[in-house]
């Protein structure tokens, strides 16, 4: 499982999402969309207009999960180790 959080500068929900993952020791990649036009275009293509956008990938593009904002329910459900049990 790969977790990627697309962020923007001074984004409080981005900070909260990264803090939530870090506090639980959940490995993730962070991409600042203000520094990566290609990544910004990719999340816009998914229909998102604001950060953070979290994408959880299991290796199967059809099973990719993604959402916008600091969503504790989705973070718990899709990023914790219990998900794979």
Secondary structure by P-SEA (a helix, b strand, c coil): cbbbbbbbcccaaaaaaaaaaaaaccccccccccccaaaaaaaaaaccccccbbbbbccccccbbbbccccaaaaaacccccccc
